[in-house]
Structures are given as C-alpha cells and as structure tokens.
C-alpha cells in the first residue's frame, strides 16, 4: 500500500505544479514512485494538447506517473523506439486501484491547502503531527495518554508574530532618520491534540495565537493502493 499521508516534506506550492499550466506534478510529492500499466496499444504525446505524437507504447508496458491534468497523465517509460516522457490519456492506463486518479487529485488538493497553512504558520483540524510541526516548529512540551478510545497526544507551542518597530538611524549621507525594523515577539501559547495521528482539537491556552483563524478543517490524508 502506498500511503500518501506523508506531507512531511512541506514542499512549497510551486513544487506540485509541472511546467504546463493546469498540470499537477506528482513525482516530487509522493513518498514512492507511482506506476501504472498500459491497457492497449496507445500513443504518447510531447505535450498535453496531444497534437504531436512522441511514440507508441504496447499493452502491458509499465510506466511511472509523474504528473496529471484533466483526463491525462504524464508518464515516463519505454516506447517502441526507446525511453520517453510524455502525455497519454488516463483511460489508457490501469492501476491496481481504479480510484487512483480521483485519490491523486484529492491528495494534491489537500497538499496545496496544507502548504498554504504552513506558510502562514497556521494549523487546522485534520493535519498530521508532522504537518503541525512544519507549521509551528518544535513543540515546547509533549504529553500523551492512552484511553479506551486509543492513544491521544498533546503538543504545546509558543507562537510568535512579527511586528514593526521604529528605531533611530542615519541615511547614507549621515542624516538622522527613523528606520523601521521587524522583530519577532511572543503572542500566545497553543495546545494541539492529536488522535490516530491527526489533529482533533486546537486550544488557545494563552493570548490569541489563532487570531480568528480557528475552526479550519482539512481532509484526512489520502491513501492509494
């Protein structure tokens, strides 16, 4: 089973977009290479507009899926004339799990949402522990308990915000000026509870670190067979 839950690399949003507009790159965000099998004799194309043929692939050819677009996959594999990388129709490929295309799209959408939260140093219900740490840093305290419902872990964080501060200075001619610098100051404490590896509760224990962003929910991590 290939688990797509591991968004621990915290890749930037641009990492999931391939060079073609509207395409989602998969090679850099999946924990393992994803392979499929060509169903029947088919054509592989240079670009996703399917205007210029790159070659042909026979049935049973195993390819690595590296990107996806509406109704299409970009694959890397061996055509009749040699190794190629190009686009082909989704219907021409077969996976062990027929729901792989839908699950991949859901995974990419979730990855983008989580990365946007991480860039803003925010957390949401449904994030994994690794995603929370990527967003908020190393917790200042960790605790765990086991109940009849299973293991529950609590991570506590000190949160910070950047504020402008005016300080005296001089310009390049030596004239006195007021310069603005930005300093990081503590703005609260946050407690995050996880069950089965996902966030189930977020609590402000001091200050207002959520700044009105409480209540955000992301889908559960996606698993592809």
NORPE-V683645 format. One record per helix or strand of 2 or more residues. SS is the DSSP state (@ for helix, = for strand). FROM is the first residue (numbers start at 1). TO is the last residue. If there is no record, write none. Layout:
ss->SS from->FROM to->TO
ss->SS from->FROM to->TO
This chain:
ss->= from->2 to->3
ss->@ from->13 to->16
ss->= from->24 to->25
ss->= from->34 to->38
ss->= from->42 to->45
ss->= from->53 to->57
ss->= from->62 to->69
ss->= from->72 to->79
ss->= from->82 to->89
ss->@ from->90 to->92
ss->= from->93 to->94
ss->@ from->100 to->119
ss->@ from->129 to->136
ss->= from->141 to->147
ss->= from->150 to->170
ss->= from->176 to->195
ss->= from->198 to->207
ss->= from->223 to->224
